[in-house]
């Protein structure tokens, strides 16, 4: 059995050094970023407008918020923008100052880190592997303890790639509204979903003021370095609080300019969705044939696998892939994900086929 090396599964530089592989030769199946890369249209527009960095962005981001409102079909007055979704997650958690928070897990560790800074009590409601990580909505609602004042949900969820449909999410939000509980919904991966309209909770902001939906452009638009995120809520009180506490010009001029263009890039958006839907279905069918793994229904741009083969660990599968210059995610670091799991994102068909060949030989 291979000895497990002490590094994070997404630590590209450290992994490249340890395995003596040039990092630009490694295919990043662990980053969950759109394999199409940055849109050529956006590249051309950025090149032609680099002089915008000589000016401050509009302090209110009026034009950008209008573009977001058109894209999301919501009021521009309900939109806040920030330095990536990470800043908005941090702002929300810090300003809510939750005394008792409930997080739907297993999920992204940043929520727990931010909550730890507020000094509140944190508990998890964990999705069950036996249910294919599909949420039992009624059971979840019944598990919300008295005194809870913040619920955090990633939808579609990372790392399970499972999703809560809008009609079930409304049940959660409605119950929380009756108990004066605020709901944060991280929709980082919702644009990859086969039926985005059936998953997104943004329409609920027109009926409820106890929730905020947070998104970014890092994954779907392949621009993690741009650091542009946005959120939607109809809570006037909370929006006022955020605008008061948020640093001015949180989003730079290039981020505001590019973000507006990205949300209007229909050709790129459709090309991405077509690729994701086709490859997600194809990979799922092929993985179902393998006795070594259990594959779970996927709504995001990544697929979770449980290793069923005796004495095979997630680290061993990670190593089998990285030695072929493909970096997947060893999921052993995810809180409450019990067992041996790996996660990989959907890349271009030829790269997906290379990874599939490795997995077939485990």
N, C-alpha and C positions, 0 to 999 in steps of 0.2 A: 504493500500500500504506500502511496506517495505521502511524504511528510508535508503537512500543510504549512505554507509559508505565510508569515505574518504581514499581509498587505490587504488593502481593500480591493474588492473585485473590479472597481472602476478606476483604479490608480494606474493610468496608462503608462506614465513615465517609469514608475517603479517596476511594473510588470515587464515592460520592454527591456529594461536594464537586466532584470533577473534572468529572463529567458533568452537574452541576447538576440532580440528581434528589433530591427528598426521600427520605431513607432509608426512611421507613415506607411508601413506595410501591413499593419494590423487592422483588420476589419472590425469595427466597433459594434458588435452585437449587444453590448451592454449599456449603451448610452441612450437608447430609445429616441434617437434623432432621425428625422425623415431622410432616407437614403438618397433622395433626389438632390439634396444639398440646396444651397441658396438659389432662389429663382434667378434665371439669367436676366429677366426683365428688371428685377430689383438691383442686380449688380450694375446694369447699365445706367439706371437712374441715379444710383448712389455715386457712381463715377462722375456723372454729369453735374451733380449738385453738391459736391464736397465743400463748396464755399459756404454752405449753410452753417458750418461749425464756427464761422466768424460772428454769428449772431446768437443771442439768447433765444431759446424756444419760447413760444407763447406760454406765459405763466399758467394760463388756464387750459391750455391744450384744446382749444375750442374745435378746431378742424379735425383733430385726431379723435376727439370724443364723438363727433358727428359720424365719422367713419365707423367707429366701434358700434354706435347705436344702429347704423344701417346694417352692419354685419350681424349683429346680435338681435336685431328687431326689439330694441328697448329704447327708453328715453335717454338722450345724452345727459340729462340732469342726474341720472342714476349711475353714471360712469366715473370711476376714479382710475388714474393711470399711475404706474410706478416703475421703479428700477428693477424690473423682473417680477415674476409672481412671488419670489422669495421675500422681497421687501413688503409686499402687500399682506402676505401670510404673517410676517412678523408684526406689522402694524396692527392687523386685526387682533391677533392674540394678545399683544401688549396692551392695546386700548380697551379690550373687553375685560381684562384682568379677572379672568374666570376663577371663581373659588373652587368650582368642581366641574371638570371637563371630562367628556366621554369621547373617545376616539374609536372609529371603526377600523379594526385591524385584521390581519397584519398590513402595515402600510408604511409610507414614507416617514423616515425617522426625524425629519426636520420639525414636524408638528410637536413631537415630544420634547425636543431640544428647546423650542421657543416657549412651550408651556412651562418647562422647568424654571425659566427665568422669571415667571410671574409669581411663583411660590404657591400656586393653587394645587389642588388635589387632582390627580389624573388617573383615569381607569380606562380599560380597553373592553370593547365588545368584539370578540374575534369571530370572523367568518369560519365556518366549518368545512374542512376538506371533504367530509362525507357528503356534503351538499354541493360539491363542486365550487365552493366559495360563493355560492349564490345566497344573498341575504334573505333571511326570514323576517320580513318587515314587521309583522305583528309581534314577534318575539323580541325584536330589537326595541320597538317602542315600549313594550312592557318591561324591558330591562333598564330603562332610563330612570335612575334613582332620584328620589326627592332631593332637591337642592342643586341639581345639575343646572348650570347656566350657560354652558357652551357644548355643542356637539360638532365634531369635525369628521367630514366624510370626503374621501377622495373617490371621484366617480367619472370615468372608469377607474378602478382601483389599481394601485401599484403596490405589490408585484403580481396580484392574482389575475389581472386583466378582466375581472368580472365587473358587472355594471348594474346599477339600480335604475329601473325605468322611471320616467317622469311621474307616472301615476302613483307609483309606490313612494317616490321621494316626496310627493305632495302630502301623503299620509304622515310622513315623518315630520315635515315642516309644519303641518297643521297642528299636530299634537304638541310640538315644541312651542308653537305660537300660544296655545292655550295655557302653557306652563311658564311662559315668559323666558324661553330658552332660545338663545341665538344659535344659528346653524351656519357653519362655514363649509362650503362645498368647493373643493379643488377640482376644476375641470380641465386640468392640463392636457389630458388625452382624449377629450370628448370629440374632437374633430376627426379622429381616426375611426370612431365608432361606425358600424355598418348603417345604423339609422340614428344619426346625430339628433334629429328632432325628437326622437322618442326617449332620449337619454338626458339631454340638457335641461337644467332647472331654471334657466334664465327666464322663461315665461312666468314662472312662479313669483318673480319679483314684482310683477304687476298686481299680485293679490296678497302678498305677504311682505311685511317689512322686518321680519326677524331672521333674514338670511342674507349672505353675501356669496356670490359666485366669483371665483378667482380663476383667471386663465393667463397663459403666457404664450409667446411665439417661439420659444426655444426649441420645442420638439416638432410641432407640425410644420412650422416654416423654416426649420433648420437654421436657427439664428440664436443659439444660446449666448454668444458673445455680445449680442446687441443689448441685452438686459432690458427688455420691454415687457411689462405685464399690465393687465387691467382687471378691474373688478366691477361687478354690477350689484347694486343694492338700492332699495327704495326707502331705506331708513334715513330720513333727513337728519335726524339727530346724530346718527353714527357717521354719516358723510361729513357733517360739519366738524365733528371731532377729528376725523381723519385728515381733512384739509387743514385744520389748525395745527395738528401735530406733525404732519408730513413736511419734510424739507422742501423748500421751493426749488423748482426746476429739477425735480427728482429724475426725470427722464431727459436725456440729452437731445440736442437738435437732430442728430442723425437717427436716433431711435424713434423720435416722433415722426420724422419724415418717412423713414422706411416702414414703420408700423402701419401708417395710413395706406401706403401702397400695397403692402402685403395682404391686407384685408380685402382689397379690391382685385387681387390677382386671380381671377376666376379660372384661367387656364391652368395655373399651377395647382390650385385647390382641387380641381376636378381630376387632374393627372395623378395627384397624390392619393385621392380616395379610390380611384380605379385600381392603382397598383396595390394599395393596402387590402382592399376587398378581395382581389384576385389571389394574391399570395397568401393571405391569411387562410382562406378556404383551402387552397392547395396544400399548404403545410399541415393544416389540421388533419386533412384526410390521410396524408402520408404518415404522420406521427401516430395516428390511431392504429396503424398496422403494426407498430413496434411493441413487443412485449416488455421491453426494458423500461418504458416510460408510460405514465398516465398523463394525458394531455387534457387541459381544461378549456372550456369554451372561452374565446377571447373577444373582447370588445375594443381593446386598445391596439396599439401597434406593436405589441409584444405578446409572447406566449409563455405560460408557466408550465413546467414539466415536473412531475414527481418521479423520482428514480425508484423503480420497483425491483431492479435486479439486486440480488443479495450481495452484500459486501462491496457495492459500488457507491462511492460518496459523491456529493456535489462537487467537491474539490477535484476529484479524479476526472469528472466530466469536463470541468473547467480546464484542467490541464490538457486533456485530449484535444480540446478545441484550440487553446492558445498555441500549442505546438504546431498547429496547422495555420497559425497566424490569424485566428479568429477569437475575439474576446467576448465571452458570454458572461452572465452574472451568476456567480455562486450565491445562492439566496440564504446561506446559513446565518448571515448577519441580521436578517429580518426578525424583529421581535414577534414571538408567538407563531412563527411558521415552523411547526414541528415536523421533522422528517427530513429527507434529502430532496432538495428542490433546486432547479436551475431555471433561469429566465433568459430569453433572448428576444431581441427586437427583429422586426421584419425588415429585411434589406432588399437589395435588387435580386431578381430571380436567380442569376448565376451564383451569387454569394449564398443565397438561401440553400441552393442545391449542394454547395460545398459543405455547409454546416450539416445538412441532412445526412450526407454521406458519413460524416464523423459520428453522428448520433446513431446511425444504423449499425456501426461497428463497435459500439460500446459493449 
